[in-house]
Amino acid sequence: MASSRRPQVKNDDQYEALRDKGMSKEKAARIANTPDAGKKGGKAKSYEEWTKEELYDQAQNVGIEGRSKMSKDELIKALRKH
């Protein structure tokens, strides 16, 4: 059974704006939890510049299985596929 609880989010304002646009709770939370998601102009760091911990957290946010055993390069590849 699906939970009616709101997902944990890091950027409440962005989450609410995305929900107002009709996005699902899960998708809005995923976007609101992505580092630099609200910035425009390609300012986000490339995955190669992220730490392994940041990559792991992102993989967890998007639901990539087997992430705990992945190397940094494997996490990058999995995130790009997702």
C-alpha positions in Angstrom: 0.0 0.0 0.0 1.4 3.4 -0.9 2.2 5.8 1.9 0.3 9.1 2.2 3.2 10.7 3.9 5.1 13.4 2.1 8.6 12.3 1.1 11.5 13.9 3.0 12.8 16.9 1.0 15.7 19.3 1.3 14.1 22.3 -0.6 10.5 22.7 0.6 9.8 25.7 -1.6 10.9 24.0 -4.8 9.1 20.8 -3.8 5.8 22.7 -3.3 6.2 24.6 -6.6 6.8 21.3 -8.4 3.7 19.8 -6.8 1.7 22.8 -7.8 2.7 22.2 -11.4 1.2 18.7 -11.1 4.3 16.5 -10.5 4.0 13.4 -8.3 5.3 13.5 -4.8 8.2 11.2 -5.6 9.3 13.1 -8.7 9.0 16.5 -6.9 11.0 15.2 -4.0 13.7 13.7 -6.3 14.2 17.0 -8.0 14.0 19.1 -4.8 16.7 16.8 -3.3 19.1 17.1 -6.2 22.1 19.4 -5.6 21.9 22.6 -7.7 18.6 21.5 -9.2 17.1 25.0 -9.1 20.1 26.7 -10.8 20.0 27.6 -14.5 22.8 27.9 -17.0 24.7 24.6 -16.5 26.2 25.6 -13.1 25.8 22.1 -11.6 29.1 20.2 -11.2 29.7 17.2 -13.5 29.4 13.9 -11.8 33.2 13.5 -11.9 33.5 16.5 -9.6 31.1 15.0 -7.0 32.4 13.0 -4.0 31.6 9.3 -3.8 29.3 10.1 -0.9 27.4 12.7 -3.0 27.0 10.2 -5.8 25.9 7.5 -3.4 23.3 9.9 -1.9 22.0 10.8 -5.4 21.9 7.1 -6.3 19.8 6.5 -3.2 17.5 9.3 -4.0 16.7 7.9 -7.4 16.5 4.3 -6.2 19.5 2.7 -7.8 20.0 -0.8 -6.4 23.4 -2.3 -5.5 24.8 1.2 -4.9 26.6 0.3 -1.7 29.0 -2.0 -3.6 29.6 0.4 -6.5 32.8 2.3 -7.1 32.7 6.0 -7.9 32.9 5.3 -11.6 30.1 2.7 -11.4 27.9 5.1 -9.5 28.5 7.7 -12.2 27.6 5.2 -15.0 24.5 4.1 -13.1 23.3 7.7 -12.5 23.8 8.5 -16.2 21.8 5.5 -17.2 19.0 6.3 -14.9 
